[in-house]
Amino acid sequence: MIKKMKKKLRIYYPWADIKRDECFFVPAVSTYKIKQEGLTAALHLRIRAKAEFGLLDGRHGVLFTRHS
């Protein structure tokens, strides 16, 4: 039997590239998972961040905002 390998999509969270009070949007189907991953990435860089669910240009996803 041949098993099909599932590719995992890797998302780049640009925490180090954005300045204070700037934000970026990640379109996603599983928003809770993306929110958790994004906030964990910010925590590892010691960045205070906020995540909100929303729509942008008809796409469902998560808006991340850097606070420090």
C-alpha positions as CSV (number, residue, x, y, z in Angstrom):
1,M,0.0,0.0,0.0
2,I,1.1,3.5,-0.8
3,K,0.5,6.1,1.8
4,K,-0.1,9.6,0.6
5,M,1.9,12.2,2.5
6,K,0.2,15.2,3.6
7,K,2.1,18.5,3.1
8,K,1.9,20.9,6.0
9,L,1.6,24.5,5.0
10,R,4.1,26.7,6.9
11,I,2.9,30.2,7.7
12,Y,5.4,33.1,8.1
13,Y,4.4,35.5,10.9
14,P,6.3,38.7,10.3
15,W,6.5,39.8,14.0
16,A,10.1,41.0,13.7
17,D,9.4,43.0,10.5
18,I,6.5,45.1,11.7
19,K,6.5,48.1,14.0
20,R,4.5,48.9,17.1
21,D,0.7,49.2,16.4
22,E,1.0,47.8,12.9
23,C,-1.0,44.7,11.9
24,F,-1.1,41.9,9.4
25,F,-3.9,39.5,8.2
26,V,-3.6,35.8,7.8
27,P,-6.4,34.2,5.7
28,A,-7.4,30.8,7.1
29,V,-10.1,28.2,7.4
30,S,-9.1,27.0,10.9
31,T,-8.9,30.4,12.6
32,Y,-8.4,29.1,16.1
33,K,-5.3,27.1,15.1
34,I,-3.8,30.1,13.3
35,K,-4.6,32.4,16.2
36,Q,-2.8,30.0,18.6
37,E,0.2,29.6,16.3
38,G,0.6,33.3,15.7
39,L,0.4,34.3,19.3
40,T,2.8,31.6,20.3
41,A,5.3,32.9,17.7
42,A,4.9,36.4,19.2
43,L,5.4,35.0,22.7
44,H,8.7,33.4,21.7
45,L,10.0,36.8,20.5
46,R,8.7,38.5,23.7
47,I,6.2,40.6,21.7
48,R,2.8,41.7,23.1
49,A,0.2,41.0,20.5
50,K,-3.5,40.7,19.9
51,A,-5.4,38.5,17.5
52,E,-9.0,39.1,16.2
53,F,-11.1,37.0,13.9
54,G,-12.5,38.8,10.9
55,L,-13.1,39.2,7.1
56,L,-10.8,41.1,4.7
57,D,-11.7,41.4,1.0
58,G,-14.2,38.5,1.4
59,R,-11.6,36.2,3.1
60,H,-12.1,34.7,6.6
61,G,-9.0,34.8,8.8
62,V,-7.1,36.4,11.7
63,L,-5.9,39.9,12.1
64,F,-2.7,40.2,14.3
65,T,-1.7,43.5,15.9
66,R,1.6,44.2,17.6
67,H,1.5,46.2,20.8
68,S,5.1,46.4,21.9
